[in-house]
Amino acid sequence: MIIKNIFWDVDGVLANLNYAYYNFLTKHPKYAPMYGNIKWEDLPKVLPIVPKYGALELKTHPEMGKEMDYDFCHSPEFFTNRPLYPHVIETLKELHDKGYRQFTMSATFDVETKKRFLNKLLADVTDFLTIECVQHGKFMHDSAKEDMLKSCFEKYGLKAEETILVDDRIYNQYAAINVGAHPIRYRCEFTTDLPEDLNWIPEVHSMEELKEWLKNNTTME
């Protein structure tokens, strides 16, 4: 399999969104009275994981999902408090040196705010990493990834069949498949198993595992 392009999901793959959620729920003035004492491992009890996501989402809270998501997105001290996972910068640099073109994609409530945050978070690799953000609701598909991938393929002259999407969300695996790219499932904290129809998708649990998969399953020519 020839792979030349890597599209990275940010939240749950490069950056620890679960860390941000935990701090938000336990320290935000509105939610700390309810959740200030929860343990890290109890996050899925507060935010039940629905099958289409396969990972934690504020929107899945049974009563306050929409409200929580709005408050999180409009609280910079929590929204931007998501550290990179281990070895992210070193891995991106190593893959760049090997010749891969690399991109990140995010759908967000405020494109400029998210771009500023990502440029700061990934400052060590922005000389080669292309950061793409889009406003929530701009595209028709449930997953903006499908439309964003198509747009990037056209914008940067990329071939779908030479591209992988590394993502933790289950619905984004379908997005990659629908555009002809190759999905890779990244398993971060609290992710659930793939549904049966997607159990053929490779899963990795770390940057080292991803590099090993690329080494054993792909070529660049």
ZIFENPE-V601822 format. One record per backbone hydrogen bond with DSSP energy under -0.5 kcal/mol. CO is the residue of the C=O (numbers start at 1). NH is the residue of the N-H. If there is no record, write none. Layout:
# ZIFENPE-V601822
CO,NH ; CO,NH
This chain:
# ZIFENPE-V601822
1,3 ; 1,219 ; 4,101 ; 5,164 ; 6,8 ; 6,103 ; 7,166 ; 8,105 ; 9,14 ; 10,12 ; 10,13 ; 10,14 ; 10,15 ; 14,85 ; 15,12 ; 15,17 ; 16,20 ; 17,21 ; 18,22 ; 19,23 ; 20,24 ; 21,25 ; 22,26 ; 23,27 ; 24,28 ; 28,31 ; 28,32 ; 31,34 ; 31,35 ; 32,36 ; 35,38 ; 39,42 ; 40,43 ; 42,45 ; 42,46 ; 43,46 ; 43,47 ; 46,48 ; 48,50 ; 50,53 ; 50,54 ; 52,171 ; 53,170 ; 54,192 ; 57,60 ; 58,61 ; 61,65 ; 64,68 ; 65,69 ; 66,70 ; 67,71 ; 68,72 ; 69,73 ; 70,74 ; 72,75 ; 75,78 ; 75,79 ; 76,80 ; 78,81 ; 80,82 ; 83,16 ; 85,88 ; 87,91 ; 88,92 ; 89,93 ; 90,94 ; 91,95 ; 92,96 ; 93,97 ; 94,98 ; 95,100 ; 96,99 ; 101,6 ; 102,130 ; 103,8 ; 104,132 ; 105,10 ; 106,134 ; 108,136 ; 110,114 ; 111,115 ; 112,116 ; 113,117 ; 114,118 ; 115,119 ; 116,120 ; 117,121 ; 118,122 ; 120,123 ; 122,125 ; 122,126 ; 123,126 ; 125,128 ; 125,129 ; 129,131 ; 130,104 ; 130,132 ; 132,106 ; 134,108 ; 135,138 ; 142,144 ; 143,146 ; 143,147 ; 144,148 ; 145,149 ; 146,150 ; 147,151 ; 148,152 ; 149,153 ; 150,154 ; 151,155 ; 152,156 ; 153,157 ; 153,158 ; 159,162 ; 160,163 ; 162,4 ; 162,5 ; 163,182 ; 164,7 ; 164,166 ; 165,167 ; 165,184 ; 166,9 ; 167,186 ; 169,173 ; 170,173 ; 170,174 ; 171,175 ; 172,176 ; 173,177 ; 174,178 ; 175,179 ; 176,181 ; 177,180 ; 181,183 ; 182,165 ; 184,167 ; 184,186 ; 185,187 ; 185,204 ; 186,188 ; 188,191 ; 195,198 ; 196,199 ; 198,201 ; 202,185 ; 204,187 ; 206,210 ; 207,211 ; 208,212 ; 209,213 ; 210,214 ; 211,215 ; 212,216 ; 213,217 ; 214,218 ; 219,3
